[in-house]
Amino acid sequence: MKILALNGSLRARSSNGAVLRSALALTDATSATADIAALPHFDPDQDAEGATPPAPVAALRRAVADADAVLIVSPEYAHGVPGVLKNALDWLVSSAELLGKPTAVLTASPSPTGAAHAHEQLRETLRMMSAGVIPDACRDLTAIGPKTDQATGTVTDPATLQDLRTALAALTAATARPAQSPNSRLAFP
């Protein structure tokens, strides 16, 4: 199994980076982290039918296509998703690589209320994109600061590590199930 990770924080020593590293260390899956900082600003004219996407966009799309699952880790900025992460998702909207792909969302914040706004925004955006969001693989981690070790850049809190282990197990299990058509999840009256 191969997991592609997208980190919504560009800070070198971010707590979200610690969550990402710790989560990936808890699975036997092969993993890679996409360089979303290299993406140009989304421009529909560069993504029109017949257009060749910029090289970093093509690389992101290939990485998503080659992955069995996607793990998105993000902070919350001003009650929202960081622009760099939303930009990456915008580049994936018009392509089919994320369609039905098992996807986990982990948000982390130093706030005791967590990153609930960004968490819900990400899940809604991914649902709209027909990604295979796995509810049991999604977590909003609150008050993350003291639960990490800045020297090692990892999560050290046993309860948080267990929560990450459970989330990654759900993501892994979802890759073992046959893919569902995104439309089969829709209920019509």
RAPEQUI-V179647 format. One record per pair of residues at least 24 apart in sequence whose C-alpha atoms are under 10 Angstrom apart, sorted by the first residue. I is the first residue (numbers start at 0). J is the second residue. D is the distance in Angstrom with one decimal. If there is no record, write none. Layout:
# RAPEQUI-V179647
i=I j=J d=D
i=I j=J d=D
This chain:
# RAPEQUI-V179647
i=0 j=26 d=9.8
i=0 j=27 d=8.2
i=0 j=28 d=5.1
i=0 j=29 d=6.2
i=0 j=30 d=8.4
i=0 j=66 d=7.8
i=0 j=67 d=6.0
i=0 j=68 d=8.0
i=0 j=171 d=7.8
i=0 j=174 d=7.9
i=0 j=175 d=9.2
i=1 j=27 d=9.3
i=1 j=28 d=5.5
i=1 j=29 d=4.7
i=1 j=30 d=5.5
i=1 j=31 d=7.9
i=1 j=62 d=10.0
i=1 j=63 d=9.9
i=1 j=65 d=7.9
i=1 j=66 d=5.1
i=1 j=67 d=5.2
i=1 j=68 d=6.6
i=1 j=69 d=8.7
i=1 j=171 d=9.5
i=1 j=174 d=9.7
i=2 j=26 d=9.6
i=2 j=28 d=6.6
i=2 j=29 d=6.2
i=2 j=30 d=4.7
i=2 j=31 d=6.6
i=2 j=32 d=8.5
i=2 j=62 d=9.5
i=2 j=63 d=8.8
i=2 j=65 d=9.0
i=2 j=66 d=5.5
i=2 j=67 d=6.0
i=2 j=68 d=4.9
i=2 j=69 d=5.5
i=2 j=70 d=6.8
i=2 j=101 d=9.6
i=2 j=102 d=9.4
i=2 j=170 d=9.3
i=2 j=171 d=9.0
i=2 j=174 d=10.0
i=3 j=29 d=8.7
i=3 j=30 d=5.7
i=3 j=31 d=5.1
i=3 j=32 d=5.7
i=3 j=33 d=6.8
i=3 j=59 d=9.6
i=3 j=62 d=7.0
i=3 j=63 d=6.5
i=3 j=64 d=9.5
i=3 j=65 d=8.5
i=3 j=66 d=5.7
i=3 j=67 d=7.9
i=3 j=68 d=6.4
i=3 j=69 d=4.9
i=3 j=70 d=6.2
i=3 j=71 d=8.5
i=3 j=102 d=9.5
i=4 j=30 d=7.2
i=4 j=31 d=6.1
i=4 j=32 d=4.5
i=4 j=33 d=6.2
i=4 j=34 d=9.4
i=4 j=62 d=9.7
i=4 j=63 d=9.2
i=4 j=66 d=9.4
i=4 j=68 d=8.7
i=4 j=69 d=5.8
i=4 j=70 d=4.6
i=4 j=71 d=5.7
i=4 j=72 d=7.5
i=4 j=102 d=9.7
i=4 j=103 d=9.5
i=5 j=31 d=8.9
i=5 j=32 d=5.9
i=5 j=33 d=5.6
i=5 j=34 d=7.7
i=5 j=35 d=7.2
i=5 j=59 d=9.9
i=5 j=63 d=10.0
i=5 j=69 d=7.6
i=5 j=70 d=6.3
i=5 j=71 d=4.8
i=5 j=72 d=6.3
i=5 j=73 d=8.2
i=5 j=84 d=7.6
i=5 j=87 d=8.7
i=5 j=88 d=9.8
i=5 j=104 d=9.7
i=6 j=32 d=7.5
i=6 j=33 d=7.8
i=6 j=34 d=8.5
i=6 j=35 d=7.8
i=6 j=36 d=9.6
i=6 j=70 d=8.5
i=6 j=71 d=6.1
i=6 j=72 d=5.0
i=6 j=73 d=5.9
i=6 j=74 d=8.8
i=6 j=81 d=9.9
i=6 j=83 d=9.1
i=6 j=84 d=7.3
i=6 j=105 d=9.7
i=6 j=106 d=9.9
i=7 j=35 d=8.3
i=7 j=36 d=9.2
i=7 j=71 d=7.5
i=7 j=72 d=6.1
i=7 j=73 d=4.4
i=7 j=74 d=6.4
i=7 j=75 d=8.8
i=7 j=80 d=7.8
i=7 j=81 d=6.1
i=7 j=82 d=8.2
i=7 j=83 d=6.5
i=7 j=84 d=4.9
i=7 j=85 d=8.4
i=7 j=87 d=9.3
i=7 j=106 d=9.1
i=8 j=35 d=9.8
i=8 j=36 d=9.4
i=8 j=72 d=8.1
i=8 j=73 d=6.2
i=8 j=74 d=6.4
i=8 j=75 d=9.2
i=8 j=76 d=9.8
i=8 j=80 d=10.0
i=8 j=81 d=7.4
i=8 j=82 d=9.7
i=8 j=83 d=8.0
i=8 j=84 d=8.1
i=9 j=34 d=9.5
i=9 j=35 d=8.9
i=9 j=36 d=7.3
i=9 j=73 d=9.9
i=9 j=81 d=9.6
i=9 j=83 d=8.3
i=9 j=84 d=9.7
i=11 j=152 d=9.3
i=12 j=149 d=7.0
i=12 j=150 d=9.0
i=12 j=151 d=9.5
i=12 j=152 d=6.6
i=12 j=153 d=9.8
i=13 j=74 d=9.0
i=13 j=107 d=10.0
i=13 j=144 d=9.3
i=13 j=147 d=9.8
i=13 j=149 d=8.5
i=13 j=152 d=7.9
i=13 j=153 d=9.9
i=14 j=73 d=9.5
i=14 j=74 d=8.5
i=14 j=107 d=7.3
i=14 j=108 d=7.8
i=14 j=109 d=8.3
i=14 j=143 d=6.8
i=14 j=144 d=6.5
i=14 j=145 d=9.5
i=14 j=146 d=8.9
i=14 j=147 d=6.9
i=14 j=148 d=8.9
i=14 j=149 d=8.1
i=14 j=152 d=7.5
i=14 j=153 d=8.0
i=14 j=154 d=8.2
i=15 j=72 d=6.4
i=15 j=73 d=6.1
i=15 j=74 d=6.4
i=15 j=105 d=8.6
i=15 j=106 d=7.4
i=15 j=107 d=6.0
i=15 j=108 d=7.9
i=15 j=109 d=10.0
i=15 j=140 d=9.7
i=15 j=143 d=8.6
i=15 j=144 d=9.6
i=15 j=147 d=9.7
i=15 j=152 d=9.4
i=15 j=153 d=9.4
i=15 j=154 d=9.5
i=16 j=72 d=7.9
i=16 j=73 d=8.7
i=16 j=74 d=9.6
i=16 j=107 d=9.7
i=16 j=152 d=7.2
i=16 j=153 d=7.9
i=16 j=154 d=9.5
i=17 j=72 d=9.9
i=17 j=107 d=9.9
i=17 j=143 d=9.6
i=17 j=144 d=9.9
i=17 j=146 d=9.7
i=17 j=147 d=6.9
i=17 j=148 d=8.2
i=17 j=149 d=8.3
i=17 j=151 d=8.4
i=17 j=152 d=4.9
i=17 j=153 d=4.3
i=17 j=154 d=5.8
i=17 j=155 d=9.4
i=18 j=72 d=7.5
i=18 j=73 d=9.3
i=18 j=105 d=8.2
i=18 j=106 d=8.8
i=18 j=107 d=7.7
i=18 j=140 d=9.1
i=18 j=143 d=8.8
i=18 j=146 d=9.7
i=18 j=147 d=8.2
i=18 j=152 d=8.5
i=18 j=153 d=6.6
i=18 j=154 d=6.1
i=18 j=155 d=9.8
i=18 j=159 d=9.2
i=18 j=160 d=8.9
i=18 j=163 d=8.3
i=19 j=70 d=8.4
i=19 j=71 d=8.4
i=19 j=72 d=6.3
i=19 j=73 d=9.1
i=19 j=105 d=8.4
i=19 j=106 d=9.9
i=19 j=152 d=9.7
i=19 j=153 d=8.4
i=19 j=154 d=9.1
i=19 j=163 d=9.4
i=20 j=152 d=7.8
i=20 j=153 d=6.5
i=20 j=154 d=8.4
i=21 j=147 d=9.6
i=21 j=152 d=8.5
i=21 j=153 d=5.5
i=21 j=154 d=5.9
i=21 j=155 d=8.7
i=21 j=159 d=9.9
i=21 j=160 d=7.5
i=21 j=163 d=8.0
i=21 j=164 d=9.2
i=22 j=70 d=9.2
i=22 j=72 d=9.7
i=22 j=105 d=9.5
i=22 j=153 d=9.2
i=22 j=154 d=8.7
i=22 j=159 d=9.9
i=22 j=160 d=7.6
i=22 j=161 d=9.7
i=22 j=162 d=9.4
i=22 j=163 d=5.7
i=22 j=164 d=6.8
i=22 j=165 d=9.8
i=22 j=166 d=8.6
i=22 j=167 d=7.0
i=23 j=70 d=9.1
i=23 j=163 d=9.1
i=23 j=164 d=9.2
i=23 j=167 d=8.0
i=24 j=153 d=9.6
i=24 j=163 d=10.0
i=24 j=164 d=9.3
i=25 j=160 d=8.3
i=25 j=161 d=9.3
i=25 j=163 d=7.7
i=25 j=164 d=5.9
i=25 j=165 d=9.5
i=25 j=167 d=7.5
i=25 j=168 d=9.0
i=26 j=163 d=9.8
i=26 j=164 d=7.6
i=26 j=167 d=6.8
i=26 j=168 d=7.7
i=26 j=171 d=8.4
i=27 j=171 d=9.6
i=28 j=67 d=9.7
i=28 j=68 d=9.9
i=28 j=167 d=9.7
i=28 j=171 d=8.3
i=29 j=66 d=9.3
i=29 j=67 d=9.9
i=30 j=66 d=8.5
i=30 j=67 d=9.9
i=30 j=68 d=9.6
i=30 j=69 d=9.5
i=30 j=70 d=9.6
i=31 j=62 d=8.5
i=31 j=66 d=9.0
i=31 j=69 d=9.9
i=32 j=59 d=10.0
i=32 j=62 d=9.2
i=32 j=69 d=9.7
i=32 j=70 d=9.1
i=32 j=71 d=9.8
i=33 j=58 d=8.7
i=33 j=59 d=6.6
i=33 j=60 d=9.9
i=33 j=62 d=7.5
i=33 j=63 d=8.8
i=33 j=87 d=9.6
i=34 j=58 d=9.2
i=34 j=59 d=7.9
i=34 j=87 d=9.5
i=35 j=59 d=7.8
i=35 j=83 d=6.8
i=35 j=84 d=7.1
i=35 j=85 d=9.9
i=35 j=86 d=8.3
i=35 j=87 d=6.1
i=35 j=88 d=9.6
i=36 j=83 d=6.6
i=36 j=84 d=8.7
i=36 j=86 d=9.4
i=36 j=87 d=8.7
i=37 j=83 d=9.5
i=37 j=87 d=9.7
i=38 j=83 d=8.4
i=38 j=84 d=10.0
i=38 j=86 d=7.9
i=38 j=87 d=7.1
i=38 j=90 d=8.7
i=39 j=83 d=9.6
i=39 j=86 d=8.3
i=39 j=87 d=9.0
i=39 j=90 d=9.3
i=40 j=82 d=9.6
i=40 j=83 d=8.6
i=40 j=86 d=6.5
i=40 j=87 d=8.7
i=40 j=89 d=9.3
i=40 j=90 d=8.9
i=41 j=85 d=9.4
i=41 j=86 d=6.0
i=41 j=87 d=7.9
i=41 j=88 d=9.3
i=41 j=89 d=6.5
i=41 j=90 d=6.1
i=41 j=91 d=9.9
i=42 j=86 d=9.7
i=42 j=89 d=9.1
i=42 j=90 d=8.4
i=43 j=89 d=9.3
i=43 j=90 d=8.7
i=43 j=93 d=9.2
i=45 j=90 d=9.9
i=46 j=90 d=8.0
i=46 j=93 d=7.8
i=46 j=94 d=9.4
i=47 j=93 d=9.0
i=48 j=93 d=9.5
i=52 j=90 d=9.2
i=56 j=87 d=8.3
i=56 j=90 d=6.8
i=56 j=91 d=8.4
i=57 j=90 d=9.4
i=57 j=91 d=9.8
i=59 j=87 d=8.3
i=59 j=90 d=8.8
i=59 j=91 d=8.4
i=59 j=96 d=9.6
i=60 j=87 d=9.8
i=60 j=90 d=8.4
i=60 j=91 d=6.9
i=60 j=94 d=7.8
i=60 j=95 d=8.8
i=60 j=96 d=6.4
i=60 j=97 d=8.6
i=61 j=96 d=7.9
i=62 j=96 d=8.9
i=63 j=91 d=9.0
i=63 j=95 d=9.6
i=63 j=96 d=5.9
i=63 j=97 d=6.7
i=63 j=100 d=8.6
i=64 j=94 d=10.0
i=64 j=95 d=8.4
i=64 j=96 d=4.9
i=64 j=97 d=7.3
i=64 j=98 d=9.5
i=64 j=100 d=8.7
i=65 j=96 d=8.7
i=66 j=96 d=9.3
i=66 j=97 d=9.6
i=66 j=100 d=8.5
i=66 j=101 d=9.6
i=67 j=100 d=7.1
i=67 j=101 d=7.3
i=67 j=102 d=9.3
i=67 j=170 d=9.8
i=67 j=171 d=8.9
i=67 j=173 d=9.6
i=67 j=174 d=6.4
i=67 j=175 d=9.4
i=68 j=97 d=9.1
i=68 j=99 d=9.7
i=68 j=100 d=5.9
i=68 j=101 d=4.9
i=68 j=102 d=5.8
i=68 j=103 d=8.1
i=68 j=131 d=9.0
i=68 j=132 d=9.9
i=68 j=170 d=7.3
i=68 j=171 d=7.8
i=68 j=173 d=8.6
i=68 j=174 d=6.8
i=69 j=97 d=8.4
i=69 j=100 d=7.1
i=69 j=101 d=6.4
i=69 j=102 d=4.7
i=69 j=103 d=6.4
i=69 j=104 d=8.7
i=69 j=130 d=9.3
i=69 j=131 d=9.3
i=69 j=132 d=9.3
i=69 j=170 d=8.6
i=70 j=101 d=8.7
i=70 j=102 d=5.8
i=70 j=103 d=4.9
i=70 j=104 d=6.2
i=70 j=105 d=7.6
i=70 j=132 d=9.9
i=70 j=136 d=9.0
i=70 j=137 d=9.3
i=70 j=167 d=8.8
i=70 j=170 d=8.5
i=71 j=102 d=7.5
i=71 j=103 d=6.1
i=71 j=104 d=4.9
i=71 j=105 d=6.1
i=71 j=106 d=8.1
i=71 j=121 d=8.9
i=71 j=137 d=9.3
i=72 j=103 d=8.3
i=72 j=104 d=6.0
i=72 j=105 d=4.7
i=72 j=106 d=5.5
i=72 j=107 d=7.7
i=72 j=118 d=9.5
i=72 j=121 d=9.9
i=72 j=137 d=9.7
i=72 j=138 d=9.5
i=72 j=139 d=9.7
i=73 j=104 d=7.9
i=73 j=105 d=6.4
i=73 j=106 d=4.8
i=73 j=107 d=6.5
i=73 j=108 d=8.7
i=73 j=114 d=8.5
i=73 j=117 d=7.8
i=73 j=118 d=8.0
i=73 j=121 d=8.9
i=73 j=139 d=9.5
i=74 j=105 d=8.8
i=74 j=106 d=5.6
i=74 j=107 d=5.4
i=74 j=108 d=5.9
i=74 j=109 d=9.1
i=74 j=113 d=9.0
i=74 j=114 d=6.5
i=74 j=115 d=9.8
i=74 j=116 d=10.0
i=74 j=117 d=7.3
i=74 j=118 d=8.6
i=74 j=139 d=9.6
i=74 j=140 d=9.7
i=75 j=106 d=7.5
i=75 j=107 d=7.6
i=75 j=108 d=6.9
i=75 j=109 d=9.8
i=75 j=110 d=9.9
i=75 j=113 d=8.4
i=75 j=114 d=5.2
i=75 j=115 d=8.0
i=75 j=116 d=7.2
i=75 j=117 d=5.2
i=75 j=118 d=7.9
i=75 j=120 d=10.0
i=76 j=108 d=9.5
i=76 j=114 d=8.6
i=76 j=116 d=9.3
i=76 j=117 d=7.8
i=77 j=114 d=9.9
i=77 j=116 d=9.1
i=77 j=117 d=9.0
i=78 j=114 d=7.5
i=78 j=115 d=8.1
i=78 j=116 d=5.3
i=78 j=117 d=6.2
i=78 j=118 d=9.6
i=78 j=120 d=9.4
i=79 j=114 d=8.4
i=79 j=115 d=9.0
i=79 j=116 d=5.9
i=79 j=117 d=4.6
i=79 j=118 d=8.4
i=79 j=119 d=9.1
i=79 j=120 d=7.1
i=79 j=121 d=8.8
i=80 j=106 d=9.7
i=80 j=114 d=9.2
i=80 j=116 d=8.0
i=80 j=117 d=4.9
i=80 j=118 d=7.9
i=80 j=119 d=9.4
i=80 j=120 d=6.9
i=80 j=121 d=7.0
i=81 j=117 d=8.3
i=84 j=121 d=9.3
i=85 j=120 d=9.9
i=85 j=121 d=8.4
i=85 j=124 d=8.9
i=88 j=121 d=9.4
i=88 j=124 d=8.3
i=88 j=125 d=8.3
i=88 j=128 d=8.8
i=89 j=124 d=9.5
i=89 j=128 d=9.5
i=91 j=128 d=8.4
i=92 j=124 d=9.6
i=92 j=125 d=9.3
i=92 j=127 d=9.1
i=92 j=128 d=6.2
i=92 j=129 d=9.4
i=93 j=128 d=8.9
i=94 j=128 d=9.6
i=95 j=128 d=8.9
i=95 j=129 d=9.1
i=95 j=130 d=9.4
i=96 j=130 d=8.9
i=97 j=125 d=8.6
i=97 j=128 d=7.4
i=97 j=129 d=7.3
i=97 j=130 d=5.3
i=97 j=131 d=7.9
i=98 j=125 d=9.3
i=98 j=126 d=9.6
i=98 j=128 d=6.9
i=98 j=129 d=5.2
i=98 j=130 d=4.9
i=98 j=131 d=7.0
i=98 j=178 d=9.9
i=98 j=179 d=9.8
i=98 j=180 d=8.5
i=98 j=181 d=7.2
i=99 j=125 d=10.0
i=99 j=126 d=9.5
i=99 j=128 d=8.9
i=99 j=129 d=5.9
i=99 j=130 d=4.6
i=99 j=131 d=4.4
i=99 j=132 d=8.1
i=99 j=178 d=6.6
i=99 j=179 d=6.6
i=99 j=180 d=6.6
i=99 j=181 d=5.8
i=99 j=182 d=9.6
i=100 j=129 d=8.4
i=100 j=130 d=5.4
i=100 j=131 d=4.9
i=100 j=132 d=7.8
i=100 j=133 d=9.6
i=100 j=173 d=9.4
i=100 j=174 d=8.4
i=100 j=178 d=7.8
i=100 j=179 d=9.3
i=100 j=181 d=9.6
i=101 j=130 d=6.8
i=101 j=131 d=4.5
i=101 j=132 d=5.9
i=101 j=133 d=6.3
i=101 j=136 d=9.4
i=101 j=169 d=9.7
i=101 j=170 d=6.7
i=101 j=171 d=8.6
i=101 j=172 d=9.5
i=101 j=173 d=6.3
i=101 j=174 d=6.3
i=101 j=175 d=9.9
i=101 j=176 d=9.7
i=101 j=178 d=8.5
i=101 j=179 d=10.0
i=102 j=130 d=6.6
i=102 j=131 d=5.5
i=102 j=132 d=4.6
i=102 j=133 d=5.9
i=102 j=134 d=8.9
i=102 j=136 d=7.8
i=102 j=137 d=8.6
i=102 j=170 d=7.0
i=102 j=171 d=9.9
i=102 j=173 d=8.9
i=102 j=174 d=9.5
i=103 j=130 d=9.8
i=103 j=131 d=8.6
i=103 j=132 d=6.0
i=103 j=133 d=5.9
i=103 j=134 d=7.6
i=103 j=135 d=8.3
i=103 j=136 d=5.0
i=103 j=137 d=5.2
i=103 j=138 d=8.3
i=103 j=166 d=7.7
i=103 j=167 d=8.0
i=103 j=169 d=8.8
i=103 j=170 d=6.5
i=103 j=171 d=10.0
i=104 j=132 d=7.8
i=104 j=133 d=8.4
i=104 j=134 d=8.6
i=104 j=135 d=9.8
i=104 j=136 d=6.9
i=104 j=137 d=4.7
i=104 j=138 d=6.4
i=104 j=139 d=8.2
i=104 j=166 d=9.2
i=105 j=136 d=8.0
i=105 j=137 d=5.6
i=105 j=138 d=4.9
i=105 j=139 d=5.8
i=105 j=140 d=7.3
i=105 j=163 d=8.7
i=105 j=166 d=8.8
i=106 j=137 d=8.3
i=106 j=138 d=6.4
i=106 j=139 d=4.8
i=106 j=140 d=6.0
i=106 j=141 d=8.5
i=106 j=143 d=9.8
i=107 j=138 d=8.3
i=107 j=139 d=5.9
i=107 j=140 d=4.6
i=107 j=141 d=6.0
i=107 j=142 d=7.7
i=107 j=143 d=6.2
i=107 j=144 d=9.0
i=108 j=139 d=8.1
i=108 j=140 d=6.5
i=108 j=141 d=5.5
i=108 j=142 d=5.9
i=108 j=143 d=5.7
i=108 j=144 d=7.5
i=109 j=140 d=8.7
i=109 j=141 d=6.3
i=109 j=142 d=4.2
i=109 j=143 d=4.9
i=109 j=144 d=5.2
i=109 j=145 d=8.2
i=109 j=146 d=9.5
i=110 j=140 d=9.2
i=110 j=141 d=6.0
i=110 j=142 d=4.9
i=110 j=143 d=7.6
i=110 j=144 d=8.6
i=111 j=140 d=8.9
i=111 j=141 d=5.2
i=111 j=142 d=4.7
i=111 j=143 d=8.4
i=112 j=139 d=9.1
i=112 j=140 d=8.8
i=112 j=141 d=5.9
i=112 j=142 d=7.5
i=113 j=138 d=9.9
i=113 j=139 d=6.2
i=113 j=140 d=5.9
i=113 j=141 d=4.0
i=113 j=142 d=6.5
i=113 j=143 d=8.3
i=114 j=138 d=9.8
i=114 j=139 d=6.2
i=114 j=140 d=7.4
i=114 j=141 d=7.2
i=114 j=142 d=9.6
i=115 j=139 d=6.5
i=115 j=140 d=9.0
i=115 j=141 d=9.1
i=126 j=181 d=9.1
i=128 j=181 d=9.4
i=129 j=180 d=9.0
i=129 j=181 d=5.6
i=129 j=182 d=8.3
i=129 j=184 d=9.4
i=130 j=181 d=7.6
i=131 j=173 d=9.0
i=131 j=174 d=10.0
i=131 j=178 d=8.7
i=131 j=179 d=8.3
i=131 j=180 d=9.3
i=131 j=181 d=7.5
i=131 j=184 d=9.6
i=132 j=170 d=9.1
i=132 j=173 d=9.7
i=133 j=166 d=9.0
i=133 j=169 d=7.4
i=133 j=170 d=6.6
i=133 j=172 d=9.8
i=133 j=173 d=7.3
i=134 j=166 d=8.9
i=134 j=169 d=8.6
i=134 j=170 d=9.2
i=135 j=165 d=8.0
i=135 j=166 d=6.1
i=135 j=167 d=9.0
i=135 j=168 d=9.0
i=135 j=169 d=5.9
i=135 j=170 d=7.8
i=135 j=173 d=9.7
i=136 j=162 d=9.4
i=136 j=163 d=8.4
i=136 j=164 d=9.4
i=136 j=165 d=7.3
i=136 j=166 d=3.9
i=136 j=167 d=6.2
i=136 j=168 d=7.6
i=136 j=169 d=5.2
i=136 j=170 d=5.5
i=136 j=171 d=9.0
i=136 j=172 d=9.8
i=136 j=173 d=9.2
i=137 j=162 d=9.8
i=137 j=163 d=9.1
i=137 j=165 d=9.7
i=137 j=166 d=6.4
i=137 j=167 d=9.0
i=137 j=169 d=9.0
i=137 j=170 d=8.9
i=138 j=162 d=8.0
i=138 j=163 d=8.0
i=138 j=165 d=9.9
i=138 j=166 d=7.4
